């Protein structure tokens, strides 16, 4: 291995913004003058983000999920299996050439359609000193679905056999995957609960700006936007029903289909709503908002909590229950209000937003007492691994 400490990160990115944003957050936390970080990603928008010195990415062909088992190429005109073969070749060649001291895999233990498994086995046989980490968000899905999926794909054996540690980016007291997903007791020592991943705080800078512009502001975000149109449409109907007593910024997400983007942009202009399809620093927008309306994806919630912003979550419950489970958990902790997806309506949405604007204090107090420890814990794990290597 080289004199630098090389970290390779894999983010399959078949849908949305969550995987690449989480991966970049962790990469920036692990960055050090003698650390190199290389990210393998299938995200079609990775190039829209700014990568600091010491972090770079290798783009593998993007894939789009058509169903739970079917994927097709995002751009290149080849058969799905051919695209997957290309991805696996790039992943394997990059791992062997970069020869990392640490390999971090996001969410899927064997990668998309097993494309990471050859690399995992190469590390075990040829580079056993390499630390191989699986990173999981706080909640994957409901317990029954996750247990069945992991059993069908033999993930527990893969984790037991090929991984050094599993980092869970959440708090065990809030949601315990060891119990929910039936992790065998002999594997518990591999699981490290890092806490939630904080984002840069822009609270102080935003306070001055808010005093200048005066009006209350609601930010509406649908994450990547691929499944967020019903939320955005409902908010637009609310705005179209009459003048709102607050300003709105709406960020649809880059994966809203183009005709829908054009439609939303036109409706936003007529309703006096500032409309964007993408923003590479959503934390800055959140910091200047009084209320954030979102679907409650993992990264959005981390951003909201980092900016200490009152939030209304409207979580989808298909194809996974993850967002709904998280929304219920956040409401129980006093950290967010939520409306179930099938109860969403313009009038209910407006009532909840006005209530949050009028009485934000209890929510803000709960957030002040909530620590996001994820990045600090991850840095401690890196320091421990480097000490092992030096010993």
N, C-alpha and C positions, 0 to 999 in steps of 0.2 A: 504493500500500500504506500501511497505518497506521504510526504511530510505533513500535508494538510489532513484534516479529518473530513472525509467525504461522506455526505448524507444523500442518499437517493430516495426520492418520494414518488409514489405511484398514486394517481388519481384517475379512475377510469372515465368519469365524466360523460356518461351517456345522456344526461338530462339535467337541465337547470344550471344554477351557479354555485350550489352549495359545496360540492366537493372541491372545486378549484379554490374557492374563497377560504375554506377551512384549511386547505393545504398551504396556501400562501401565508395565512396568519401564523401557522406553526413554523413555517420556514423562516419567516422574518424574526421570530422569537429565538430560533436556534442559531441564527447567523452570528458569526464571530470572525475576527481577522484571520484566524487559521482554519476556518470551516468553509468548505465548498458545498453548495446544495444544488442538486439537479432534480427537476420535477418532470416526471413522465406524465403527460396529460393528453386526454382526448378532447379537451374543451375547445370549441371553435372560436371562443373569444379570449383565450389566454393572452393573446397579443395586445388586448386593450388595456391590460394592467401594466403598471410600471414595476419592473423587477430591480431591486437594489443590487449594487455590486456584490458579487459572491453568490447570487442566486440566478439560475438560468433554467430554461425548460426545453424539453424535447417533445415536439408535437407528434403524437401518433394519430393515425386516421380516426376521425370521429365516427361514432356509431349512434343510431337513434333507436330507442326502445319502442317496439311496436306492441309487444305484449310481455308478460312475465318471462317468456322463454325465447322471444324472437327479436333480433336486432338487425338493422340494415345500415349500410354506410351512409354517413351524413352528406358527403359530397362526391367522393370518387365513384365512378361507374364500374364497379366490380361486384362479383357475387359476395354475399355476406361472409362465407367461409374464407374466401380469398382475403377480404379485408381483415378478418381476425388473424389469419396467418401472417399478414404483413405486420400487424400490431405486435404479435408475439415475437416475431423476429427482431423488431426494433427494441422491444423491452429487453429481450435476452442479450442482444449485442451491447446495448447501453450499459446494462448491469455489469457485464464482464469487462468492458472497457473502462468504466468509471471505478469499478472495484471498491464499493463503499464500505465504510466501517459500520454504517447503520442503514437499514432499509426500512422505510415506513410505508405501509400499505393502508389505504383509506377504505374502510368499511367492508369490502368483499374479500374474504380470506384468500381465495385463489384467483382473484381478478375476474374480469369479464370473460365468461365462458372458459374459465380455467387458464387464461393466458399468462398468469403470473406463476403458476405452479412449477414450470420448469426452472425458473429462476430461484424459487424457494428451495427446491431440491438441490440446485447447484450450490447455493450458500451452505446448506447443511453438509454436503460432501466435500466441497472444495474450499470453502471459506467459513468453517465452523465458528470462528471468532467473531464474525459479523453479527451485530445485534439486529434481529428481525422483529419488527414491531407491527402489530395490527392496531389501527386507530378506529374507534367506534364512537359515533355520536351518542348522546345520552339515552335515546330511545330508537330502536330500529323499527318495531312494529308491535302489534299486540302479542302476548305471550304464546298463544296457541299457534299463530301463523309462523312466528319466528322459530319456535321449537320444531315444527314440521319441516320448515325450509332447511334449517341447519341439519336436521337428521337426514333428509333426502340428499343433501349435497355433501354429507360427511364432514361438515366444517369443524366439529369438535375434535375429530381425529387430526385434521390438518393443523389446527391451533396447537394441540398437544404435542404434535410431532415436529412442526416446522417453525414455530414462533417462540421468540425469547420472552416477550411480554405482550399484553394487550392493554392499551391505554383507552380508558373510557372517559370521554370528555363531558362528564357530568358528575353529579353527587349521588353517592350510594343511598343516602337517607331519603332522597327524593324519588329515585327510581332505581331499583336494584336488579340489574340483568342477571346476576348470579342466581337469584331466586326465580325471576320471571322466566328466564330462558333455560333453566335447568342445567346450569353449568356444573359438572361433577366436582366434588369437593377437592380432589387431588389436583385440580387445575386452578383453584382459587388464587394460589400464590402468584400466578402470572398476571392477574388483573390489577391494574393500578387506576384508581379513580382520581383523575387529575383535578376535577372541578371544571366549571364552564370556562370557555376560552374568551378572555376579554379582548376588546378592540381599542384602538387609540381613542382617548376621550377628548372631545372638542367642546366640553360644557362651558368653560370660561370664555372662550372666544365667541360662542354663540350668545352668551348672556348680553354682551354689548350690542350685538346685532339686533337681538330681539327688542332691546330698549329703543333702538333707532326706528324700527319699522312698526312697532306698537301692536298691530293686530295679532290675534291668536292664529296659530298655524297648525294645520293637520297634514301630516305626510301619509300618503297611501302607497304601499309597495306590495308587489306581488312576486317578489324574488325574481327568479328567472322568467316567470310569466307564462310558461308553457301551459299551465293548468289554472292560471289566475284570472282568466277573462270574466267568469261569473262575479267575482268579487269587484273587479273594476267596473263592470257594467252596472252592478247594484249601486255602487257609489255615484256613478254618473247619473243614474235615475234619481238618486237623492238630491243631487245638485240641480238637476233639471226641473225638480218639482217646485223650486222657489229659491230666492236668494239665501245663501248660507251666512250665518253670523261669524264666519271665520274664513281665512284663506286656505287654499289647498295646493299642495304640490303632489302630483301623481307620477310614480315611476312604474311603468308597466312591466319592465323586464324585456330583454332582447329577444326572448323566444316566443312572445306573442306573435301569432301569424300576421304577416304584413297587412292584409286587408283589415284585420281587427285593429292593428296599430293605427292605421290611417283613420279608421272610424272613430277610435277613442280620441285621437288628436283633434279631429274636427269637432267632436262634442265638447272636448275640454276648452277649445277656443271660445265656443259659444257660451260656455258656463263660467268663463273667467278663471279656469284652472290652469296652473302651470304644468305642462305635460312633458315628460322625458321618457325615452325608452330604456335608457341605461345611465348609470352614474357609477364611476369606479371608486368613489369614496362615499358610500351611503351613510357612513357615520356622521359626516359633516351635515348632511341634510337632516338627519335625526336630531342632532344636537340643537338645531334651530327650531325644532317642532315642539308644540305643546302636547300633541297626541299623535301616536303612530298607529295606523291601521294596517294590519298585515295578516298573512295566513299562518304565521307562527312557525316557520321553518327554523331549524337549529341556528343557522348563522344570523338570521334576522333577530331572533331573541337575544343572542349574545350581544349584538350591536345595540339593541334597545336597552338592555340591562347596563351595558357599559356607559351609555349616555344618560342613564337614570331617567328614562322617558316613560310617561304613562302610555299604556298601549291597549288597544282593542284587537284581539286575535279572532279571526274567523277561519278556523282550520278545516281543510278538506278531510274527509274520512275514507277516501278511496284514491289510489289502489292500496294505500297503507293507512293504518290508524295512528301512526306516529304523531302527527300534528295535533290530533284531537286529544290523545293521551297527554301530550305536553301541555296543551291549553288548560286541561282540567287540573293538572299539577300546579301550573302557574297561578291559576285562580285560587286554588287551595292555600297557596303560600302568600296570597295577597300581592302578587307581582304583576298580574295582568287580568283584565276582564276578557270574556269571550262570548261569542254567539256561535251556536252550532250551525254548520253549513246549510242544512236543510231548513233552518229557521230564519236565514238571512233575508232581510227586506229593507227597503230604503227607510221606512219609518222607524224600525227597531234600531237600525244602524245609527240614525241621527240621534235618537234618544240616548243611546249609550255614549256616543261621542260627547254630547252636551253634558251628560252627567260627569264624565271624566274631566272635561274642561272646568266645570264648576267646583269639583271637589277632588283635586288631584292629591291632596296631602297624604291620605292613608297609603296610597300606592307608592308615592315617593319615599315614605318612611320605610316601607318594606324593602324597597330597592337599596336604600342607604345601608341597610343591615345585611345585604346579600353580597358576599365576596365571590369574585370570579378568580379562581386560583389556578386555572388550567395551564397557562403559559409558564408560570413560576414552577409548577410541579414538573412540567416537561423539561425545563432547563435544568432542574435538579437531577432528573434521570440521565440527561446527557452528561452532566458533570460526573455522576457516579460511574457511567460506562467508561468515560475517558480515564478516570482514576484506575479502573480495572485494567485498562489497556496499558497504562504507564507502570503498573505494579510489577 
